[in-house]
Amino acid sequence: MPYYICLRSLLFIAGLCAATLSGLAMHTVSIESLLLEMVDRDERARFPEPAFTCKQASSYDRASVAKDQPGWFGNKDRSWFLRVERDRGRREFVMMDAEGPGAIVRFWMTFSGEAGGRGTLRIYIDESPVPVAEGRAFDILSGSLVTGAPLAASVSEATIYRRRGHNLYFPIPYAKRCKVTYESEGVHEDDYGAYRVHEPGTEAVYYSINYRTYAPSVKVVSYSEAELKKNKGIIASTLKQLTAGGRTLSAESAKLRLDASLRPGESKTFEVNNAGAIQHLAMRLQAENKEQALRSTVLEIAFDGEKTVWVPVGDFFGIGYKQIYTNTWYTTADEDGLMQSYWIMPFAKNCTITLSNLGSQPVSVTDASASIKDWTWDDRSMHFGTTWRQYTKILAGPYEQAVDLGYASLEGKGVYVGDGLVLFNTGYRWWGEGDEKIYVDGEKFPSHFGTGTEDYYGYAWCRSETFTDHPFIAQPLGTGNFCPGYSVNVRMRALDGIPFSNSLQFDMELFPWLYSRLNYAPTAFWYMLPGGKNLSARDLVGAREPVALDRADIYPPVLDENLGVEAENLTWISTPAGSFTYQSHDTLPLSGGVQLFWKDAEVGYRASFGFNSNIEGVRSLTGVFTTARDHGVADIYLNGKKVFGKLDLGSDEPGIKTVKAGPVNLLKGRNLIEIELVRHAKGAINKSNFAIDRLSFE
């Protein structure tokens, strides 16, 4: 063989080896590579390389087996484990056991019970009998045993510590296998663990672990003390960058002005006719009704001819329809009105940004711009997209009255990267007991099945305290968590983004503890390769719907077309003794499905409620009430005049009681209903209950 041919062959082989080694180096996963990925917004807009799946281990109720079987909305989402292991005299409950190569990318826990959180959490890697992390769960997840804030944090800081959600976002890579266990004398043992939490010294364990799995050929450098020391600098810089927000924009970016004055029904479109990527969006909205403008002004973006973004402006920026403060890695807003986004949105040829006013008032869009930077489009580049809709005045309740609501339904190849939820709760109980259920690539059973809506969003125990300034989770407002009001939850996925090759379906249970109506509006954020499909229709009706600012906007306290008023529509004024709620009943055929329930009423006290009427005059009154063993005897007054005297609702069995009153004087405008307990239920000493279903005027 001639020398030059031999030399050429050797050089060719050497080149192949170098390329192979380079490729392997590119595909090496480590603490360093994962932290760099976490803060690289550009990389989020490309399909992952090396590819991986993301799944979840959690304590969801194992009674949830299939949609068409009882238990699908089971709520004993605590202390369910894979198995119990005994090791060197220890009894360890296995929470997760996954074959590698892979990485834990999000770890959330909370606890209840007298001994809650005092047990020992251990993380074992690569078959080693010695854990790489061992300590109290609090110290590992939100303390400083692994890392510092914000990658280890408990929220909300305004919440008492034992009621917080504890979140670890620091990646824990492993080459072969990862097992997570919890040891506690407070956890009873049965088939999977235990769920008896009312005995002294016991605890219940709630957990959710998101983890990646790579192909066997991917090299992973496992988590270790040596790796932590080696990457001390990059860990510190990542914590600093995430805390500061990492919002430095490309100096070469071009700024496209988006200011517009929009009449009702008007749209304005702005175009970019070259390749690039939106790296920053900013705007303020000005209108007489600012809340409605935030919901009825819609942002629409098309990339390379594909319309992938359609979302109300306020929901896109993570605040919904109230101008409140929020601050995450991808969106910020301040109370002065400036809203900003840092999602990277690439396009190969062109982009159009459209602002539409779907409302009935003029809206001014000011201080508005899009910063466009250079982008080299490749076969991993993806289009950014959103899914939004409002489930308006949707009726749901606990257990079998719960419903699965769609966040997103996608076909194609891409990554699910986050979501937000804006709602108005009308009940006087927690609204968000429901679990997330995420199906990837046609799964029959979801690979992500959670333990509660608040757990999904990083906090715990229905807490209403606000929190933001965390890069990936926020509750900018929680006033509607326990009583009628407005709540906003946000989760921006970091390393826990969910890739899909063919499809993704995200359902969230709506499981309020009180059967009631809500306005419930989720926004989903995702990336897909060109040609992907968002199967959810644009909700024009929902965007035009008047926003709810008061319970009466969903339950109007006015006489209906039949001159009647449902008790759940009565406006609460005062309850000087006991408490009241609007509640459903498992067996009684309540009109509208809900009754007004005065609990623990005391003799001599009056509860007051109101309603409005568009007519006036003398009418006959019929009241529909419910009876039960613990219901007492009451007088009922309409506008100061007694209309039902000594109404006895006591009964051995629950039932419906319809009672007619004599002529009553109905006022135009505000009318006052007062209920005074005059005698306790038979056998009761200090307190009794009272329930009313409907009032009708003829």
N, C-alpha and C positions, 0 to 999 in steps of 0.2 A: 504494500500500500504506500503510495507516495507520502512523503513527510507532511506536505501541506494539507493533504486530506485528513491524515491522522490528527494533526494539530487542530484542524477545523472541527473534527469530531469531538476531540477532548474539550475544546472551548464550548461547543454546543451542549455537551453533557454537563459541563461545569455551570453553564448558564441555567440549564434546567434545574440543577440542584440548588443554585442560588435562588431561583424563582420559587422553588418548592419551600426552601427554608424561609424565604420572605413571606410566603403565603401562610406557613405555619405560625410565624411570628405575628402576623396580622390577626390570626385566629386564636391567639393565646389570651385567655380570659383570666383576669386577676383583680385584686382590689384596685390596683392602679387603673386598669382599663375600664372597669365598671364605674369608678368615680369620674373619670374623664368623660365617659359616655353620659353620665347623669347630668352634667352641666353643659353638654354640647347640644344646643337647640337645633343646629343643622343636622346632626346625626338622627335626631328624632324624626326628621322629615324624609329619611331614607329607610327602606326596608332593612331589618336587622341583618348584619353579617358579622359573625356567624349566626345562622338562624337558630332559633330556640322556640320552645313552647313555654307558656306561663300557666301554671295551675295553682290551686289553692288547697291547703289543708285547714280545716276549721272544726269548731265544735258544734256545727249545725245539728239540729234535731234529726236523729237517724230514723225517726218515724216518717220523714219525708222521703218517699220512695218513688212516686210517680204522680204526674199531674192528675190522673184520673182515679187516684186512690185516696182514701181518708188519710189524714196526716200530712198532706202536702204543705199545709200552712202550720205545721207543728211549731211550737215555740219554746220547747225545752232545749234551747241552744247552748247548753252548758255542760261542761265536764264529760263530753263525749270524746273518747280517745280510741286509737287504733287497737291497743292492747295494754296489758300490764306486764312489766318485766321485773324480775327480781335479780339484783346484782349486788353482790357483796353485802348482803343484809339490807339493801335498800329496795324500796318498792317504787318503781318509776313508771309513770303513765306516759305512754308514747303518743305524742301529738302529731308528729310527722316522721315519715321514713321514706326517703326518695333515693333512687339510684341516680348517680351522676353520669357524666359531668353536669354540674349545675351550680345554682347560687340562690340563697335566700335573698329576696330583694325588698320585702316588706314584712314586718312582724308586728301584729297588734294584739294586745291583751287587756282585759279588765277582770275584776273579781267581785264576788259578794260573799257575805258571811263573816262571822267574827274573826276567822283566821285568814281572810282573803289576802292573797299576795305574799304570804309569809313563807311559802314553800320555796324549793330550789329548782331553778330552771337550768337545764344542761343542754348543750349543743355538741353532738359528737360528729366527727368527720372522718371519712375514709377508714372505717372499721376500727379506729383506735378506741380502746377502752377508756381513754382519758379524754374528757371533754375539752374542747378549745375555749368554751365559755361556760362558766359555772357561777351561780350566785342567785340572789333574790331576783325575781322577774323584774321588779321595779329598777333594780340597779343595772340590769342588762339592757332593758328596752328604753328606759327614759332617764337612767342615771348616767354615770360616766365610766362604767366598767368596760364598755366597748368603744364608745366615742362620745362626742359632745353634741349639744344642740346646734342646728335644728335636726340633725339626723337621728338623735335620740331625744325624744320630747314627750311630755304628757300634756294633754289639752282637755279642757281649757285651764290655764293657770289661775283663773278666777274661781274654778271649781275646787271643792275640798279634794284632797289628794286621792282618797280611796274611791272617789266617784269619777276619776278621769280615765280617758283612754290613753294607753301607753304605746307609743309608736317608735319602732326602730326601722329606719330607712338605710342604714349602713349595710352594704352588700357583704354577704358571707359566702364566698365561692368554695366549691368542693370538687375534687377530681373524680371520686368514685361513689360516695354515698354520704347522705346527711340524715341524722336522726336527732329529733328534739324531744326531750322528756321533761316531765314536771313531777317532782316528789313533794308530797305533803301528807301529813297525818290527818289533815282536815278533809281529805277527799276519800269518801267511802268507795269501796271496791265492789263492783258487780261485773256484768258481762263486758263493759267497755270502760268503766270508771264509776262515777256516781253522780247523783243529782239530788241527794237529800241535803238541803242546805239550812234547814230550820233547827237543827240540833246544835247545842253549844259546841264551839270549837271546830265547826265544819266550814267549808268554803265551796263556792262554785267557781269554776274556771271557764272563762270565755276567751277564745283565741281565734286568730286568723293569720295564716302564714302564706304569703305569695312566693313562689319559687320558680326559677327557670330550669329547664332541662335542655342541654345541648346534644348534638350528635356525638356518638362515641369517639369520633376522630378529632374532636375539638380538645385542645390542651387547656386545662384549667390549673392554675396555681392556687392551691387551697389556702384558706384563711389560717393564720397562725400568728403567734406573738412576734415571730421573726418578720413576717410580712407587715404587720402593723408598724414595727420599728422602721423597716425599710421604707415604708410609704408615709412616714410621719409628716414630711413636708407637704405632699399632695393632699393628705387628709386635712391638714390645717388650712390649706388654700381653698379646698372644696367647701369646708364649713364657712369660711369667710365669704366666699363667693355666693353661696346659697343664702347667707344671712343678708348680704348687701343687695341681692337681687340679680346681679350679673347682667346689667342692662346697657352695657356699652354697645353702641351701634357702629356698624361699618362706616368708616370715614368716607368711603366712595359712594355711599348710598344716595339715591336720588329721592327727593321728596315730592310726592304728588299731593296737591291740595285737594281736600274733599269738602270744603265749606259749601253749604247749600241752604237755601230757604225753600222749604217744601210746603206747598199748599195741600190740603186734604186730598188724598188720592194721587199725589204727584210723586214721580221718581226722578232721580238724576243719576247718570252713569258716568264713570270715569274710566279711562282706558290706559293700558300699558301695552305697547305693541312690540315688545322684545322679550327675550328670555330674562328671567330674574327670579327674585323671591321677595315677597313682603316680609319684612323683619320687624315692623313696628306699625301699629295702628293707634291713632289717638283721636278723640273727639269729645265735644260737649254737646248736650242737647238743651235747647231753651224753648219753653212753651208755657202757656198759662197753667195747664195741668201736666206738670213734669212727670208724675207717676205714669200717666197714660202714654205720654210721649216715649218713655223708656220701653214700654211694651209694644206700642203700635208703630214705632219707627223700626224698620227691618233692614238689616245688613245682608246683602246678597253678593256673593263673589263667584265668578266663573273663571276657571283656569283651563286654558287651551280648549275653550268651547264647552267644557263640562261644568255645569252649575252644581257646585258641591256645598256651598255655604248659604244657608238661609236661616236667619235667627234674629229675634228681636234684639235690639242693641244692648239693652240692659242685661239680658240673659247672657249674651256673648261675653260681656266683661265681668260676669260673676256676681252681679248685684241684683238682678231682677228689675223690679220697677220702683225701687226706692234708692235715692241717691245716698249711699252709705259708703263707709270706708272699707276697702279690702286690699290685700297685698299678698299675692302669691308669685310663684316663679313665672307664670304665664300671663296673668292679668292683674291690673291694679285699678283702683278708683278712689277718688277722694270726695269729701263732702262738698267741696266747691264745684264739683261737676266734671272734672277731667277724668276720662276713662282711657286706659291704655292697654294694649295687647302686645305680647312678645312671641306669639306663635310664629314659626317660620313657615311660609307658605310659598313653595316654589312652583314655577311654571316654565314650560319649554319654549312657548311661542308668544303667548299673550295672556292678559288678565283683564277682567272688567270688574269694577267695584260699583255696586248700585245701592243707593239709599232710597227707601220708599216710605212714604207716609201713609199708612193704612188707617190712620185715625181721622177724626172729624175736626181737628184744630190745626192751625199752622204750626210748623216746627222749624226752628232754626238749628242748623248743625254748624258749630263754630269750633275754632282751634282744632280743625280736623285735618288729618294728613295720613298718608301711607308712605313709609320709607321703604324704597325698593333697592335691594342690593344685587350684585352679580351672583349668578348661580349657573354652574355647569350641569346641565341635565344629563343623567345617566340612567341605567336600567334599574337602579334602586330608588330613584327619586319618586316621591308620592305627592299626590294632591291632598291638601287639607280639606276637611269637611266637618259639617255639623248636622245634627238631627235635633229638632225642637218641636214640641207640641204641648198644648195644655189640655189636661183632662179636667174639663170645667164642671164644677158642682158634682163631682163623682162621689157616689155613695159607697162606703165600705165600712167594715167593722172587724172585730177580732175573729180569729180562727176561720171557720168556713165562710164567714162574711168577707174575708180578705179577698183581694184580687191581684193578679199579676199584671203589671203595666209595662208597656214597652218603652225602654230608653232608646234602643237602636236596633235596626234590622238591616244588615249589610251583606251584600254579595260581592265577592272579589277577593283581592289579596291586599292586606294592609295591617294596620296596628290600631287598636283602640287605646286612646291616650288620656281619657278623662271625662268628667261630667260635672254638672251642677244641677241643683234642684231648688226651685222656687215654689213656695206654696203658701196658701192661706188656710189655716186650720180653724174650724168652727166649733170644735169640741173642747171640753174642759178636761181632757185627758191627753196622754201622749199619742201622737199620730204615727210614729215611724217604727213600729215593731218589726216591719217586714224585712226580709232578707233579699240580697242580690242573687240572681241566678243567671249565669253567663254560659252560653252554649257556643262552643268553637267548632267550626267545620263539621256541622251536622251532628254533634253529640246528642245522644238520647237523654242523658242525664248531665246536668251542668258541671263543668270542671271547676267552676267557682260558685260555691253555695255558702252564703254568709250567715251571720248571727243577729242582724238587726241593721236598720238604716243608719243609725248613729254610729254603729261600729264600722260600717263601710266607710263613713266619712271621718273616722279617726277619733271621735270622742266617745262618750259612753253614758249610759244611764239617763238618756233623754234630756241631758242637761241643757239649760237654756242660755248659759253664759256664752258670750261671744268670744271668738278667737280668730285671729288671722295673723299675718306676719310669719306664718310658716310657709315654706316654699310649695308644699303640695296639698295641704288640707286647710279648710277654713269653714267657720260658721260666722259670717259677718253679722248676722242677726238671728236670734233664736227666740224672739218674744212669743211666737206661736207654738212653742213646744208643749206647754201644759194647759193653755187656754186659748180662746180665739185670738188669732194674730198671725203675723207674717214671719216666716223663717226661710233662711237661705243656707244651703250646704254646698260645698265645693270639694272635689277631689281631682287634682291634677296628677296623673300617673307619671312616675319617674322611671325607674328600672322595672316597675311592675306593669308597664304597658303590655297589652295582650295581642300578640301577632295572630293572624288568621290567614289561611291559604285559600279558602273558598267562601266562608261565611262566618258571620258572628251575629248572635241574637242575645241582647241584654234585656232581661226582665227584672223588675224590682217589685216585690210585694208591697202593696198598700195595705197595711195592717194596723189601723188605729184601735186603741183600746175602747173607744166610744164609737158606736155606729153613727156616722154623720157624713155630711157632705164637705168636700174640700175642693179648692182649686189647686191642681198639682201639675207643675210644669217642669219636666226634666229637659236638660240640654246635654247632648253627647258630643264629644270631640273625637275625631278619628282621622287617620291618613289612609289612603288607598292608592294603589297603582292605577294609572289611567285605564278607564273602562269599567271600574268598579261601580256598583249600583247601591244607592241608598233607597231602600224599599219603603220608607216612611213618607207619606204624603205631606206636602207643606200645609201647615195649619193656619190658613188665612183667617178662619173664623176665630180661632183662639187668640191670634195676635190683635184682632179688632175688639175682642171682648172687653167690656169695662173692667178695670182691675178692681180687686177686692181690697178695700181699706178698712172695712168694718164687717163684723159678722152679719149684719143686716144686708150687706151686699150679696150674700149667698142665701141667707134665710131672711127674706124681707118680712118685717113684722106688720104686714098689712092684710086686710081681709082679701081672700081670693075671689074668683068669679062666682063662687057658690056662697058668698058671704060667710065664709068660715076662716078660722085661723088655726093652723097646726100648733100644738103646744111648743114644738121645737123652734117655731118662728117667734114666739114671745120673747121680748127683750128683757133680760134680767135687770132689775133695779136694785133690790136689796134682799138679803137673807140674814136677818139678825140672829137667828139660831140655826144650828146645823149647817148643811151645805146643799147645793143643788147641782144637778147635771142634766144633760139631755142624754137619754139612754135608750138602747134597743132592748128587746125582750126575745128570749129564745123560742117561746111558744105562743105568745099572744099576738093576734092579728092587728097590730097597731096601725092606725092611719098614718101613712107616710113613713112607717117603720120605726118611729122614734117617739118617745114620750118625755115630758118634763117631770123630773123626779126630785122631790124635796126630801132629803135624807136627814134623819135625826132631828126632826122638828120637835119643838117644845111648846107646851100649852101656854097660850097667851101671846105668842109671838106671831108676827105677820111677815110673810114673804111677798114681795111686790114685783110685778112684771107689767110690761106694756105692749100695746099694739096700736096701729093706726087704721083709721077707716076713712074712706072717701065719701061716705054717706052718713046721714044722721037721721034720727027718728026712733020711734018705738018699735021694737022687734021682740019676737019670742026667742029665747035662748035655750039651746040644748048643749049639754056638756057630756063629753065622753071621758070616762076615768077608768083606771085599772084598780082592781081589788087584790088584796093579799092579807095574809095573817098579821103582818106587822104594820098595816096601814091604819091610820087613826081616823078621828072624826073632825071635820073642819067646817067653818063658815067661809063662804066665798063672796067677795064684794066686787062690784063693777062700778067704777067711778064713785066710790064711797057708799054705795047702796048695796045692802045684802041681797044677793040673788040666789044663793044656795045656803040653807040653814041646816046645821048639824048633819052634814053629808057624811054618812058612815061608809067608809071604804074597806072595812074589815071583812075578811072572808077566809075560810079554811083553805081554799084553793085559789090560785091566781085566776083572775077573770076580767071581763070587760063590763062596765056598768054605765048605762046611758041614762041621764037624768034631764028632765025638762024643767025649766024655771018659768016663772010668770013673765009678763011683759017687762022689758028692760029698756033703758034709755041709752041708745048708742050715740056717741058724740062724733062729729066730724073732726078728724085729726087725731090727737093722742087720746087713748083710753087706758085706764089703769085697772089692773086685776090685782086684788089682794087676797091672800089665802091665810086664814088664821086657824091654827090648831086649837080645838076646844076640848078634846078628850083623847086620851091615849088609846092605842089599840088594846084589845083584851089581852091581859097578861103583861103588858108593857108597864114600866114604872116611870121612867123619865123621858123617853124619847120614842117617837113613832115616825113613820114615813107617809108620804102623800105623793100621788102621781096623777097627772092629767094628760090626755091624749089629744083632744081637739075641742074647740068651741065653735058652734054654728049659730048664726043669727038668721031668722026667717022673717 
